[in-house]
Amino acid sequence: MPSSAEQSGDVPITAKRADVVRNQKKLLAAAAEVFATSGVDAPVREVAARAGVGMGTLYRHFPTRADLVVAVFRHQVEECAEAGPCLLAESESPMVALRQWVDLFVDFLVTKHGLAAIPQSDSSSATLHAYFLDRLLPVAEQLLDAAVDAGEVSADIQPYELMRGIGNLCIAPDQDPRYNPRRLIDLLLRGLRP
């Protein structure tokens, strides 16, 4: 027997919540793609179009561009943090997992650099940086420890130094087309061997 909500044509509350979550995920994925290719100053209508939603939906989830950029930042931090243990469990070796995770980390950093273009208070910038470190440093440490235990990485490598070094290599001055940070990061990773 149909429920009263089904008889009246109303959508059950759980379906609305699933739709809201689905739209938010689509917006975050689309925004990450748009920001990576066009920068955080890209028109938000481009984000909405790529996500396949209307502008009203975008603004209900993210009232300002800064809200959208910060949400993308946090979402990508979470994806990167969650990927580390999965890669470690699924990869043929801890070093392979570390390399795959570093690739994801570099992808994240490409989008992250756009945050500098968004006006923020010093406290919100510090809060995001603390969040970034709190979520990603333990993952880098777990991957490095596993690689050390497997004899694939020297024991004197610190997670913060590795992440900072990779971050510094990802900053391409003036978007120089001759500069390839991934090549230099590969050299850095080769240098981790004992």
Backbone as a printed PyTorch tensor [residue, N CA C, xyz], in Angstrom:
tensor([[[  0.8450,  -1.1810,   0.0000],
         [  0.0000,   0.0000,   0.0000],
         [  0.8910,   1.2460,   0.0000]],

        [[  0.6580,   2.2020,  -0.8860],
         [  1.4770,   3.3960,  -0.9500],
         [  1.3190,   4.2490,   0.2960]],

        [[  2.4110,   4.8860,   0.6960],
         [  2.3610,   5.7810,   1.8570],
         [  1.6340,   7.0560,   1.4680]],

        [[  1.2660,   7.8490,   2.4930],
         [  0.5520,   9.1020,   2.2080],
         [  1.4260,  10.0590,   1.4020]],

        [[  2.7550,  10.0370,   1.6300],
         [  3.6580,  10.9030,   0.8580],
         [  3.6520,  10.4940,  -0.6040]],

        [[  3.6580,   9.1670,  -0.8540],
         [  3.6450,   8.6990,  -2.2410],
         [  2.3130,   9.0220,  -2.9110]],

        [[  1.1990,   8.9050,  -2.1580],
         [ -0.1040,   9.1940,  -2.7260],
         [ -0.2390,  10.6710,  -3.0880]],

        [[  0.3610,  11.5440,  -2.2690],
         [  0.2290,  12.9760,  -2.5420],
         [  1.2390,  13.4590,  -3.5690]],

        [[  2.2010,  12.5930,  -3.9350],
         [  3.2070,  12.9900,  -4.9160],
         [  4.4240,  13.6350,  -4.2960]],

        [[  4.4340,  13.7600,  -2.9500],
         [  5.6090,  14.3280,  -2.2910],
         [  6.7590,  13.3280,  -2.3280]],

        [[  7.9570,  13.8650,  -2.4130],
         [  9.1420,  13.0120,  -2.3790],
         [  9.4860,  12.7620,  -0.9200]],

        [[  9.7380,  11.5180,  -0.5340],
         [ 10.1010,  11.2440,   0.8470],
         [ 11.3460,  12.0390,   1.2510]],

        [[ 11.4350,  12.3750,   2.5310],
         [ 12.5380,  13.1930,   3.0320],
         [ 13.8900,  12.5470,   2.7470]],

        [[ 14.0040,  11.2280,   2.9000],
         [ 15.2790,  10.5580,   2.6690],
         [ 15.7390,  10.7300,   1.2210]],

        [[ 14.8150,  10.7300,   0.2760],
         [ 15.1890,  10.9230,  -1.1270],
         [ 15.7160,  12.3380,  -1.3440]],

        [[ 15.1010,  13.3220,  -0.6890],
         [ 15.5890,  14.6930,  -0.8110],
         [ 16.9990,  14.8020,  -0.2680]],

        [[ 17.2370,  14.1830,   0.8540],
         [ 18.5760,  14.2510,   1.4320],
         [ 19.5930,  13.5750,   0.5160]],

        [[ 19.2570,  12.4630,  -0.0660],
         [ 20.1760,  11.7850,  -0.9780],
         [ 20.4440,  12.6550,  -2.2010]],

        [[ 19.4090,  13.3370,  -2.6910],
         [ 19.5600,  14.2220,  -3.8350],
         [ 20.4510,  15.4130,  -3.4770]],

        [[ 20.2770,  15.9580,  -2.2870],
         [ 21.1010,  17.0830,  -1.8300],
         [ 22.5600,  16.6600,  -1.7580]],

        [[ 22.8050,  15.5040,  -1.1670],
         [ 24.1780,  14.9960,  -1.0470],
         [ 24.7760,  14.7540,  -2.4310]],

        [[ 23.9970,  14.1780,  -3.3170],
         [ 24.4690,  13.8970,  -4.6730],
         [ 24.8170,  15.1970,  -5.4070]],

        [[ 23.9600,  16.2050,  -5.2920],
         [ 24.2480,  17.4900,  -5.9350],
         [ 25.4960,  18.1430,  -5.3640]],

        [[ 25.6630,  18.0590,  -4.0550],
         [ 26.8490,  18.6560,  -3.4500],
         [ 28.1180,  17.9640,  -3.9440]],

        [[ 28.0920,  16.6470,  -4.0220],
         [ 29.2560,  15.9050,  -4.5210],
         [ 29.5490,  16.2690,  -5.9740]],

        [[ 28.4960,  16.3840,  -6.7820],
         [ 28.6850,  16.7640,  -8.1870],
         [ 29.2970,  18.1610,  -8.2850]],

        [[ 28.8210,  19.0850,  -7.4490],
         [ 29.3510,  20.4520,  -7.4650],
         [ 30.8180,  20.4850,  -7.0360]],

        [[ 31.1660,  19.7300,  -6.0090],
         [ 32.5510,  19.7130,  -5.5450],
         [ 33.4840,  19.1230,  -6.6090]],

        [[ 33.0700,  18.0470,  -7.2350],
         [ 33.8910,  17.4370,  -8.2870],
         [ 34.0310,  18.3820,  -9.4790]],

        [[ 32.9300,  18.9970,  -9.8760],
         [ 32.9700,  19.9260, -11.0140],
         [ 33.8350,  21.1390, -10.6870]],

        [[ 33.6940,  21.6770,  -9.4840],
         [ 34.4900,  22.8470,  -9.0900],
         [ 35.9690,  22.5110,  -9.0690]],

        [[ 36.3310,  21.3390,  -8.5790],
         [ 37.7400,  20.9440,  -8.5600],
         [ 38.3060,  20.8990,  -9.9770]],

        [[ 37.5400,  20.3490, -10.9050],
         [ 37.9810,  20.2870, -12.3030],
         [ 38.1160,  21.6820, -12.9040]],

        [[ 37.1090,  22.5100, -12.6880],
         [ 37.1230,  23.8630, -13.2480],
         [ 38.2700,  24.6740, -12.6470]],

        [[ 38.4520,  24.5880, -11.3330],
         [ 39.5170,  25.3500, -10.6860],
         [ 40.8970,  24.8850, -11.1540]],

        [[ 41.0460,  23.5850, -11.3830],
         [ 42.3430,  23.0610, -11.8290],
         [ 42.6830,  23.5450, -13.2380]],

        [[ 41.6760,  23.6890, -14.0850],
         [ 41.9410,  24.0930, -15.4660],
         [ 41.8440,  25.5950, -15.6910]],

        [[ 40.9120,  26.2500, -14.9890],
         [ 40.6620,  27.6700, -15.2540],
         [ 40.9490,  28.5900, -14.0760]],

        [[ 41.3250,  28.0190, -12.9250],
         [ 41.5920,  28.8290, -11.7470],
         [ 40.3240,  29.1170, -10.9680]],

        [[ 40.5010,  29.5910,  -9.7340],
         [ 39.3520,  29.8280,  -8.8700],
         [ 38.5340,  31.0420,  -9.2800]],

        [[ 39.0380,  31.8210, -10.2070],
         [ 38.2890,  32.9740, -10.6990],
         [ 37.3590,  32.6070, -11.8520]],

        [[ 37.3300,  31.3440, -12.2340],
         [ 36.4410,  30.9100, -13.3180],
         [ 34.9900,  31.2110, -12.9300]],

        [[ 34.1450,  31.5100, -13.9090],
         [ 32.7410,  31.7970, -13.5910],
         [ 32.0760,  30.6020, -12.9010]],

        [[ 31.3390,  30.8890, -11.8360],
         [ 30.6790,  29.7930, -11.1180],
         [ 29.6080,  29.1320, -11.9800]],

        [[ 29.1000,  29.8390, -12.9730],
         [ 28.1250,  29.2080, -13.8740],
         [ 28.7900,  28.0460, -14.6340]],

        [[ 30.1110,  28.1250, -14.8510],
         [ 30.8440,  27.0280, -15.4830],
         [ 30.8490,  25.8040, -14.5640]],

        [[ 30.9860,  26.0380, -13.2640],
         [ 30.9440,  24.9490, -12.2760],
         [ 29.5540,  24.3120, -12.2890]],

        [[ 28.5060,  25.1460, -12.2420],
         [ 27.1350,  24.6290, -12.2410],
         [ 26.8540,  23.8280, -13.5110]],

        [[ 27.2790,  24.3560, -14.6530],
         [ 27.0450,  23.6590, -15.9250],
         [ 27.7620,  22.3090, -15.9490]],

        [[ 29.0030,  22.2860, -15.4920],
         [ 29.7570,  21.0320, -15.4950],
         [ 29.1200,  20.0160, -14.5450]],

        [[ 28.5500,  20.5070, -13.4430],
         [ 27.8980,  19.6090, -12.4820],
         [ 26.5040,  19.1880, -12.9510]],

        [[ 25.9600,  19.8960, -13.9430],
         [ 24.6290,  19.5760, -14.4360],
         [ 23.5200,  20.0450, -13.5050]],

        [[ 23.7870,  21.1520, -12.7910],
         [ 22.7760,  21.7070, -11.8910],
         [ 22.5840,  23.1820, -12.2160]],

        [[ 21.5050,  23.7630, -11.7000],
         [ 21.2390,  25.1780, -11.9030],
         [ 22.0160,  26.0480, -10.9310]],

        [[ 22.0520,  27.3410, -11.2320],
         [ 22.7550,  28.2980, -10.3810],
         [ 22.1390,  28.3480,  -8.9830]],

        [[ 20.8270,  28.2010,  -8.8940],
         [ 20.1680,  28.2170,  -7.5900],
         [ 20.6700,  27.0950,  -6.6960]],

        [[ 20.8530,  25.9220,  -7.2820],
         [ 21.3680,  24.7820,  -6.5240],
         [ 22.7820,  25.0770,  -6.0360]],

        [[ 23.6050,  25.6390,  -6.9160],
         [ 24.9690,  25.9780,  -6.5210],
         [ 24.9560,  26.9560,  -5.3460]],

        [[ 24.1500,  28.0130,  -5.4520],
         [ 24.1310,  29.0290,  -4.3940],
         [ 23.4780,  28.5370,  -3.0990]],

        [[ 22.5800,  27.5650,  -3.1880],
         [ 22.0230,  26.9950,  -1.9550],
         [ 23.1040,  26.2520,  -1.1770]],

        [[ 23.9780,  25.5800,  -1.8950],
         [ 25.0590,  24.8310,  -1.2440],
         [ 26.2250,  25.7420,  -0.8570]],

        [[ 26.5630,  26.6760,  -1.7320],
         [ 27.7520,  27.5200,  -1.5480],
         [ 27.3800,  28.9630,  -1.8820]],

        [[ 26.9480,  29.7300,  -0.8870],
         [ 26.4650,  31.0980,  -1.1350],
         [ 27.5130,  32.0380,  -1.7440]],

        [[ 28.7980,  31.7870,  -1.4870],
         [ 29.8480,  32.6460,  -2.0490],
         [ 30.9070,  31.7900,  -2.7340]],

        [[ 31.6860,  32.4270,  -3.5750],
         [ 32.8120,  31.7350,  -4.2300],
         [ 33.7830,  31.1990,  -3.1790]],

        [[ 34.0420,  32.0000,  -2.1400],
         [ 34.9540,  31.5630,  -1.0770],
         [ 34.4340,  30.2950,  -0.4040]],

        [[ 33.1120,  30.2170,  -0.1840],
         [ 32.5280,  29.0100,   0.4100],
         [ 32.7860,  27.7930,  -0.4800]],

        [[ 32.6460,  27.9780,  -1.7720],
         [ 32.8660,  26.8880,  -2.7170],
         [ 34.3270,  26.4590,  -2.7270]],

        [[ 35.2330,  27.4210,  -2.7770],
         [ 36.6630,  27.1040,  -2.8170],
         [ 37.0880,  26.3760,  -1.5400]],

        [[ 36.6410,  26.8670,  -0.3990],
         [ 37.0010,  26.2340,   0.8720],
         [ 36.4060,  24.8220,   0.9410]],

        [[ 35.1890,  24.6460,   0.4640],
         [ 34.5730,  23.3160,   0.4630],
         [ 35.3420,  22.3580,  -0.4420]],

        [[ 35.7980,  22.8390,  -1.5940],
         [ 36.6050,  22.0050,  -2.4890],
         [ 37.9050,  21.6230,  -1.7910]],

        [[ 38.5310,  22.5940,  -1.1510],
         [ 39.7690,  22.3470,  -0.4130],
         [ 39.5620,  21.2410,   0.6250]],

        [[ 38.5370,  21.3900,   1.4510],
         [ 38.2860,  20.4080,   2.5060],
         [ 37.9360,  19.0370,   1.9200]],

        [[ 37.1480,  19.0220,   0.8770],
         [ 36.7600,  17.7620,   0.2400],
         [ 37.9870,  17.0390,  -0.3180]],

        [[ 38.8700,  17.7930,  -0.9520],
         [ 40.0580,  17.1650,  -1.5250],
         [ 41.0340,  16.7010,  -0.4490]],

        [[ 41.1140,  17.4270,   0.6530],
         [ 41.9350,  16.9690,   1.7740],
         [ 41.4090,  15.6240,   2.2590]],

        [[ 40.0900,  15.5280,   2.4110],
         [ 39.4890,  14.2810,   2.8760],
         [ 39.7510,  13.1290,   1.9040]],

        [[ 39.5780,  13.3890,   0.6170],
         [ 39.8400,  12.3380,  -0.3790],
         [ 41.2830,  11.8730,  -0.3200]],

        [[ 42.2020,  12.8060,  -0.1920],
         [ 43.6280,  12.4850,  -0.1310],
         [ 43.9330,  11.7070,   1.1510]],

        [[ 43.3510,  12.1140,   2.2630],
         [ 43.5740,  11.4300,   3.5380],
         [ 43.0330,  10.0000,   3.5020]],

        [[ 41.8570,   9.8340,   2.9390],
         [ 41.2370,   8.5110,   2.8890],
         [ 41.9430,   7.5830,   1.8980]],

        [[ 42.5760,   8.1380,   0.8900],
         [ 43.2320,   7.3170,  -0.1280],
         [ 44.4790,   6.6200,   0.4030]],

        [[ 45.2000,   7.2470,   1.3200],
         [ 46.4620,   6.6840,   1.8060],
         [ 46.3510,   5.2640,   2.3200]],

        [[ 45.5100,   5.0070,   3.3270],
         [ 45.3830,   3.6440,   3.8360],
         [ 44.8830,   2.6490,   2.7850]],

        [[ 43.9900,   3.0900,   1.9070],
         [ 43.4880,   2.2080,   0.8400],
         [ 44.6190,   1.8140,  -0.1090]],

        [[ 45.4100,   2.7940,  -0.5110],
         [ 46.5310,   2.5090,  -1.4110],
         [ 47.5270,   1.5690,  -0.7500]],

        [[ 47.7840,   1.7720,   0.5310],
         [ 48.7220,   0.9220,   1.2560],
         [ 48.2310,  -0.5160,   1.2970]],

        [[ 46.9320,  -0.6930,   1.4880],
         [ 46.3520,  -2.0400,   1.5510],
         [ 46.3200,  -2.7240,   0.1840]],

        [[ 46.1810,  -1.9310,  -0.8940],
         [ 45.9780,  -2.5160,  -2.2180],
         [ 47.2440,  -2.5960,  -3.0790]],

        [[ 48.2870,  -1.8690,  -2.7220],
         [ 49.4720,  -1.7840,  -3.5880],
         [ 50.4230,  -2.9420,  -3.3520]],

        [[ 51.2610,  -3.1880,  -4.3590],
         [ 52.2140,  -4.2920,  -4.2690],
         [ 53.3260,  -4.0250,  -3.2710]],

        [[ 53.5690,  -2.7570,  -2.9630],
         [ 54.5840,  -2.4190,  -1.9600],
         [ 54.2570,  -1.0560,  -1.3470]],

        [[ 54.7930,  -0.7800,  -0.1520],
         [ 54.5640,   0.5350,   0.4450],
         [ 55.1000,   1.6890,  -0.4040]],

        [[ 56.2090,   1.4780,  -1.1070],
         [ 56.7550,   2.5540,  -1.9430],
         [ 55.8300,   2.8500,  -3.1180]],

        [[ 55.2400,   1.8300,  -3.6900],
         [ 54.2660,   2.0390,  -4.7690],
         [ 53.0840,   2.8280,  -4.2310]],

        [[ 52.6100,   2.4670,  -3.0370],
         [ 51.4960,   3.1940,  -2.4200],
         [ 51.8850,   4.6480,  -2.1550]],

        [[ 53.0990,   4.8600,  -1.6610],
         [ 53.5690,   6.2250,  -1.3950],
         [ 53.6050,   7.0420,  -2.6780]],

        [[ 54.1280,   6.4740,  -3.7520],
         [ 54.1870,   7.1870,  -5.0350],
         [ 52.7810,   7.5310,  -5.5450]],

        [[ 51.8590,   6.5860,  -5.4330],
         [ 50.4830,   6.8440,  -5.8800],
         [ 49.8380,   7.9350,  -5.0310]],

        [[ 50.0980,   7.9000,  -3.7260],
         [ 49.5340,   8.9140,  -2.8480],
         [ 50.1360,  10.2870,  -3.1500]],

        [[ 51.4280,  10.3190,  -3.4160],
         [ 52.0740,  11.5940,  -3.7630],
         [ 51.4490,  12.1620,  -5.0350]],

        [[ 51.1160,  11.3180,  -6.0070],
         [ 50.4390,  11.8000,  -7.2210],
         [ 49.1040,  12.4710,  -6.8620]],

        [[ 48.3380,  11.8520,  -5.9780],
         [ 47.0710,  12.4510,  -5.5340],
         [ 47.3160,  13.7530,  -4.7860]],

        [[ 48.3450,  13.7690,  -3.9600],
         [ 48.7020,  14.9640,  -3.1990],
         [ 49.0730,  16.1080,  -4.1350]],

        [[ 49.8210,  15.8010,  -5.1830],
         [ 50.1990,  16.8220,  -6.1720],
         [ 48.9520,  17.3350,  -6.8960]],

        [[ 48.0560,  16.4410,  -7.2840],
         [ 46.7980,  16.8730,  -7.9150],
         [ 46.0490,  17.8330,  -6.9960]],

        [[ 46.0120,  17.5020,  -5.7130],
         [ 45.3570,  18.3710,  -4.7370],
         [ 46.0560,  19.7270,  -4.6670]],

        [[ 47.3720,  19.7260,  -4.6260],
         [ 48.1110,  20.9830,  -4.4980],
         [ 47.8760,  21.9180,  -5.6750]],

        [[ 47.6860,  21.3630,  -6.8490],
         [ 47.4180,  22.1940,  -8.0290],
         [ 46.1560,  23.0200,  -7.8140]],

        [[ 45.1180,  22.3980,  -7.2590],
         [ 43.8800,  23.1200,  -6.9760],
         [ 44.0320,  24.0170,  -5.7590]],

        [[ 44.7340,  23.5480,  -4.7500],
         [ 44.8890,  24.2810,  -3.4920],
         [ 45.5100,  25.6570,  -3.6850]],

        [[ 46.4630,  25.7690,  -4.5930],
         [ 47.1430,  27.0520,  -4.7500],
         [ 46.1840,  28.1780,  -5.1150]],

        [[ 45.0570,  27.8380,  -5.6720],
         [ 44.0730,  28.8610,  -5.9960],
         [ 43.4520,  29.5230,  -4.7780]],

        [[ 43.5790,  28.8920,  -3.6150],
         [ 43.0150,  29.4910,  -2.4050],
         [ 43.6360,  30.8430,  -2.1000]],

        [[ 44.8480,  31.0640,  -2.4990],
         [ 45.5120,  32.3340,  -2.2200],
         [ 44.7700,  33.4990,  -2.8610]],

        [[ 44.0080,  33.2180,  -3.9120],
         [ 43.2950,  34.2830,  -4.6140],
         [ 41.9840,  34.6690,  -3.9290]],

        [[ 41.5630,  33.8940,  -2.9480],
         [ 40.3000,  34.1660,  -2.2720],
         [ 40.5700,  34.9550,  -0.9990]],

        [[ 39.9490,  36.1260,  -0.8560],
         [ 40.1520,  36.8980,   0.3700],
         [ 39.6400,  36.1240,   1.5900]],

        [[ 40.5150,  35.9660,   2.5750],
         [ 40.1520,  35.2720,   3.8000],
         [ 40.7710,  36.0020,   4.9740]],

        [[ 40.1640,  35.8260,   6.1310],
         [ 40.7810,  36.3720,   7.3310],
         [ 41.9910,  35.5100,   7.6710]],

        [[ 42.9210,  36.0680,   8.4060],
         [ 44.1050,  35.3000,   8.8010],
         [ 43.7200,  34.0590,   9.5930]],

        [[ 42.6750,  34.1740,  10.4130],
         [ 42.2730,  33.0310,  11.2320],
         [ 41.7000,  31.9050,  10.3750]],

        [[ 40.9430,  32.2180,   9.3150],
         [ 40.3920,  31.1390,   8.4910],
         [ 41.4900,  30.4700,   7.6790]],

        [[ 42.4740,  31.2240,   7.2390],
         [ 43.6070,  30.6520,   6.5190],
         [ 44.4040,  29.7330,   7.4380]],

        [[ 44.6370,  30.1740,   8.6630],
         [ 45.3660,  29.3540,   9.6370],
         [ 44.5820,  28.0990,   9.9790]],

        [[ 43.2570,  28.2280,  10.0730],
         [ 42.4110,  27.0750,  10.3820],
         [ 42.4790,  26.0450,   9.2670]],

        [[ 42.4320,  26.4960,   8.0190],
         [ 42.5310,  25.5710,   6.8840],
         [ 43.8870,  24.8940,   6.8410]],

        [[ 44.9400,  25.6470,   7.1210],
         [ 46.2850,  25.0650,   7.1160],
         [ 46.4060,  24.0070,   8.2150]],

        [[ 45.8730,  24.2990,   9.3950],
         [ 45.9100,  23.3300,  10.4950],
         [ 45.1180,  22.0750,  10.1320]],

        [[ 43.9660,  22.2610,   9.5000],
         [ 43.1400,  21.1360,   9.0630],
         [ 43.9080,  20.2690,   8.0590]],

        [[ 44.5520,  20.9210,   7.1060],
         [ 45.3710,  20.2560,   6.0960],
         [ 46.4420,  19.3900,   6.7660]],

        [[ 47.1800,  19.9680,   7.6970],
         [ 48.2520,  19.2320,   8.3750],
         [ 47.7000,  18.1170,   9.2590]],

        [[ 46.6280,  18.4070,   9.9910],
         [ 46.0430,  17.4010,  10.8860],
         [ 45.5670,  16.1680,  10.1310]],

        [[ 45.0480,  16.3530,   8.9380],
         [ 44.5170,  15.2260,   8.1620],
         [ 45.5790,  14.5170,   7.3230]],

        [[ 46.5440,  15.2700,   6.7660],
         [ 47.4640,  14.6570,   5.8090],
         [ 48.8070,  14.2140,   6.3920]],

        [[ 49.2930,  14.8790,   7.4200],
         [ 50.5710,  14.4550,   8.0110],
         [ 50.5220,  13.0130,   8.5390]],

        [[ 49.4720,  12.6160,   9.2530],
         [ 49.4330,  11.2200,   9.7110],
         [ 49.4180,  10.2060,   8.5640]],

        [[ 48.8060,  10.5660,   7.4510],
         [ 48.7690,   9.6660,   6.2940],
         [ 50.1710,   9.5390,   5.6950]],

        [[ 50.8460,  10.6720,   5.5230],
         [ 52.2220,  10.6390,   5.0140],
         [ 53.1130,   9.8340,   5.9540]],

        [[ 52.9120,  10.0060,   7.2510],
         [ 53.7110,   9.2640,   8.2340],
         [ 53.4470,   7.7620,   8.1360]],

        [[ 52.1850,   7.3820,   8.0040],
         [ 51.8360,   5.9610,   7.8860],
         [ 52.4920,   5.3420,   6.6460]],

        [[ 52.4300,   6.0550,   5.5290],
         [ 53.0200,   5.5370,   4.2900],
         [ 54.5430,   5.4620,   4.3940]],

        [[ 55.1510,   6.5000,   4.9550],
         [ 56.6110,   6.4930,   5.1250],
         [ 57.0490,   5.3810,   6.0770]],

        [[ 56.3470,   5.2170,   7.1970],
         [ 56.6970,   4.1620,   8.1560],
         [ 56.6270,   2.7820,   7.5090]],

        [[ 55.5970,   2.5530,   6.7220],
         [ 55.4580,   1.2560,   6.0430],
         [ 56.6050,   1.0460,   5.0560]],

        [[ 56.9860,   2.1040,   4.3360],
         [ 58.0850,   2.0000,   3.3750],
         [ 59.4220,   1.7970,   4.0940]],

        [[ 59.5990,   2.4300,   5.2430],
         [ 60.8150,   2.2280,   6.0510],
         [ 60.8670,   0.7820,   6.5320]],

        [[ 59.7380,   0.2900,   7.0710],
         [ 59.6780,  -1.0920,   7.5670],
         [ 59.9750,  -2.1010,   6.4620]],

        [[ 59.6090,  -1.7660,   5.2250],
         [ 59.8650,  -2.6580,   4.0880],
         [ 61.2750,  -2.4800,   3.5240]],

        [[ 62.0420,  -1.5480,   4.0900],
         [ 63.4030,  -1.3100,   3.6150],
         [ 63.4680,  -0.5350,   2.3100]],

        [[ 62.3640,   0.1470,   1.9500],
         [ 62.3010,   0.8670,   0.6780],
         [ 62.6530,   2.3430,   0.7970]],

        [[ 62.6550,   2.8640,   2.0300],
         [ 62.8940,   4.2830,   2.2670],
         [ 63.8300,   4.4170,   3.4630]],

        [[ 64.6900,   5.3940,   3.4100],
         [ 65.5880,   5.7000,   4.5150],
         [ 64.7770,   6.1200,   5.7440]],

        [[ 65.2360,   5.7410,   6.9160],
         [ 64.4860,   5.9840,   8.1460],
         [ 64.5200,   7.4390,   8.6130]],

        [[ 65.3650,   8.2610,   8.0330],
         [ 65.5030,   9.6320,   8.5340],
         [ 64.6050,  10.6460,   7.8230]],

        [[ 63.6800,  10.2000,   7.0140],
         [ 62.7780,  11.1020,   6.2910],
         [ 61.6030,  11.4610,   7.2000]],

        [[ 61.3350,  12.7430,   7.3260],
         [ 60.2230,  13.2230,   8.1400],
         [ 59.0220,  13.5330,   7.2380]],

        [[ 57.8100,  13.1620,   7.6590],
         [ 56.6230,  13.4080,   6.8220],
         [ 56.4400,  14.8860,   6.4670]],

        [[ 56.6570,  15.7660,   7.4330],
         [ 56.4690,  17.1900,   7.1590],
         [ 57.4640,  17.6760,   6.1100]],

        [[ 58.7100,  17.2360,   6.2150],
         [ 59.7240,  17.6430,   5.2310],
         [ 59.3540,  17.1570,   3.8370]],

        [[ 58.8760,  15.9320,   3.7540],
         [ 58.4760,  15.3890,   2.4530],
         [ 57.3240,  16.1910,   1.8600]],

        [[ 56.2870,  16.4320,   2.6600],
         [ 55.1340,  17.1770,   2.1520],
         [ 55.5200,  18.6080,   1.7960]],

        [[ 56.3410,  19.2200,   2.6130],
         [ 56.7670,  20.6000,   2.3460],
         [ 57.6050,  20.6620,   1.0740]],

        [[ 58.5100,  19.6940,   0.9130],
         [ 59.3360,  19.6570,  -0.2930],
         [ 58.5000,  19.4890,  -1.5480]],

        [[ 57.5300,  18.5830,  -1.4920],
         [ 56.6420,  18.3720,  -2.6380],
         [ 55.8450,  19.6430,  -2.9130]],

        [[ 55.3420,  20.2540,  -1.8590],
         [ 54.5730,  21.4990,  -2.0190],
         [ 55.3990,  22.5890,  -2.6650]],

        [[ 56.6370,  22.7230,  -2.2330],
         [ 57.5090,  23.7530,  -2.8150],
         [ 57.7980,  23.4750,  -4.2800]],

        [[ 57.9540,  22.2090,  -4.6320],
         [ 58.2120,  21.8710,  -6.0320],
         [ 56.9940,  22.1190,  -6.9250]],

        [[ 55.8140,  22.1280,  -6.3300],
         [ 54.5870,  22.3370,  -7.1070],
         [ 54.3240,  23.8070,  -7.4250]],

        [[ 55.0670,  24.6930,  -6.8260],
         [ 54.8830,  26.1140,  -7.0970],
         [ 55.7060,  26.4670,  -8.3230]],

        [[ 55.0380,  26.6020,  -9.4520],
         [ 55.7320,  26.9170, -10.7070],
         [ 55.7250,  28.4320, -10.9100]],

        [[ 56.8920,  29.0570, -10.8760],
         [ 56.9200,  30.5130, -11.0710],
         [ 56.3920,  30.8980, -12.4480]],

        [[ 55.4410,  31.8080, -12.4400],
         [ 54.8780,  32.3540, -13.6910],
         [ 54.3750,  31.2760, -14.6380]],

        [[ 53.9670,  30.1360, -14.1010],
         [ 53.4280,  29.0620, -14.9420],
         [ 54.3620,  28.7380, -16.1100]],

        [[ 55.6320,  28.6380, -15.8360],
         [ 56.6570,  28.3510, -16.8400],
         [ 56.3780,  26.9960, -17.5010]],

        [[ 56.1150,  26.9630, -18.8170],
         [ 55.7910,  25.6930, -19.4850],
         [ 56.9760,  24.7230, -19.5180]],

        [[ 58.1760,  25.2220, -19.2730],
         [ 59.3590,  24.3490, -19.2650],
         [ 59.5360,  23.6390, -17.9270]],

        [[ 58.7860,  24.0770, -16.9230],
         [ 58.9470,  23.5260, -15.5730],
         [ 57.9680,  22.3800, -15.3610]],

        [[ 58.4780,  21.2120, -14.9860],
         [ 57.6520,  20.0350, -14.7570],
         [ 57.8610,  19.5540, -13.3210]],

        [[ 56.9850,  19.9630, -12.4110],
         [ 57.1850,  19.5700, -11.0120],
         [ 57.1450,  18.0610, -10.8010]],

        [[ 56.3660,  17.3350, -11.5810],
         [ 56.2760,  15.8800, -11.3880],
         [ 57.6240,  15.1970, -11.6620]],

        [[ 58.3750,  15.7210, -12.5910],
         [ 59.6980,  15.1570, -12.8690],
         [ 60.6180,  15.3560, -11.6660]],

        [[ 60.5800,  16.5420, -11.0890],
         [ 61.4130,  16.8160,  -9.9250],
         [ 60.9390,  16.0370,  -8.7000]],

        [[ 59.6390,  15.8470,  -8.5750],
         [ 59.1170,  15.0570,  -7.4590],
         [ 59.5470,  13.6020,  -7.6070]],

        [[ 59.5910,  13.1040,  -8.8360],
         [ 60.0830,  11.7520,  -9.0720],
         [ 61.5390,  11.6390,  -8.6100]],

        [[ 62.3430,  12.6300,  -8.9160],
         [ 63.7400,  12.6330,  -8.4540],
         [ 63.8080,  12.6590,  -6.9300]],

        [[ 62.9450,  13.4630,  -6.3290],
         [ 62.8930,  13.5300,  -4.8670],
         [ 62.5500,  12.1630,  -4.2740]],

        [[ 61.5580,  11.4990,  -4.8340],
         [ 61.1520,  10.1820,  -4.3230],
         [ 62.2510,   9.1400,  -4.5190]],

        [[ 62.9670,   9.2280,  -5.6210],
         [ 64.0990,   8.2950,  -5.8160],
         [ 65.1600,   8.4950,  -4.7490]],

        [[ 65.3050,   9.7380,  -4.3080],
         [ 66.2900,  10.0460,  -3.2930],
         [ 65.9230,   9.5830,  -1.8970]],

        [[ 64.7100,   9.0910,  -1.7090],
         [ 64.3010,   8.5760,  -0.3990],
         [ 64.8590,   7.2000,  -0.0900]],

        [[ 65.3670,   6.5210,  -1.1160],
         [ 65.8550,   5.1600,  -0.9180],
         [ 67.0290,   5.1300,   0.0510]],

        [[ 67.1280,   4.0390,   0.8020],
         [ 68.2480,   3.9380,   1.7660],
         [ 69.5950,   3.8070,   1.0640]]])
